Amino acid sequence: MNAGTRRGRNILVGLELLAYLFWALCDAALVLSSGFGSTSGAVYGLFVAGIVLLRYRTGTRPLAVAAIAFGLSACGSIVALLTGGIPFLSLTELFALAVITVSTVRTAPVRAVIAAAAASLCVIVSMPLLRLPTIERELFASLTLVGWAGTMIVATAARELWQRRSARLAQTRNDERLELARELHDTVAHHVTAIVVAAQAGVVVAGSRPEEAGRALEAIERAGAEALDGMRRMVGVLRSGARDDTGDGAVRTPGHGLDDIDDVVARFDPDGGRARLEIAPEVRTARLGPAVAATAFRVVREALTNVHRHAPGASRVTVGLHLQAGRLVTVVHNDGTGTENPLRDPGGYGLAGMRERVEALGGSLHAGADGPGRWIVVAEVPAGDGR
């Protein structure tokens, strides 16, 4: 339990204690001013309220607390009946039963909700019928029935709010899992693919041109170091996010921008012989939203990774970014598709991850053939306002 949750729970406990004390004072005032009820009733009400407060203890099951509270109240009514209807009706007890009813209905399974509603109806409405003299019992039974109905309305509204919050929380957690899966795929797949391609190149040249094998080993070392750095960045973001109790919805993934696109293209083609990057001047100076720039980077990185995997023989790769009608358009175009490659993985998640990222920003993604032996990826997203 984080500090914010603990503080909120302490406030709720304090407010509930104040409410019980208020109703206990009302019980005492009724006894002193009109002789209605009895001191034992006020004490018994505080005892039931104390039981209800036990639900705040860590590891305590609310349903068990509700069963004990309803059972104690029912026992009090039975004792009153057996002793001839000694009036010890307690407003504190009635309020405590209403509180535990709301608490149970709010989060319990449907069957438990029905059982709790029925139990609270029986216990609350039967209390004046069993504990009060004949003249007063019908009036107070009617009042407790109205109070029970109000309690159920409040409980139903609380349950609806809780279910909506739970659904939002589940969706948020699912989105974070998907984001983490996409980030892991983008980071690991890109660098591991570069390592495997460099290793394959090293194997090819080792026999015929051993002097060039050193370059392949350097490429492997560089890609491995970059993979480790990327993983450290991701772990750092996750660790800092785990300590974030502000709940401000901060981004949980490492940030990337347009400058990183230059780096990823340079790593893809260290010699500069087959890849060309064209970023329009207006893109460089535009105030792009952070998510927009990061998505463009990830689209480029994933597309270049796929070129490594599926078209290692591509002789020309073009990466372009430009603005069109308020949208950032990212294009990655290459030749050499269809080449058999042991790295080919038809079951990969790269294209699906790219599409999810782009569509999450209200954009669109096209990936497919662009003529014989050519492949193109086009992502369009609203440019954003720089926030």
Helices and strands as residue ranges (DSSP letters): H 3-34, H 39-53, G 54-56, H 62-82, H 91-107, H 110-131, H 134-184, I 185-189, H 190-208, G 210-212, H 213-242, H 258-268, E 275-279, H 281-285, H 290-310, E 317-324, E 327-335, H 350-360, E 364-369, E 374-382
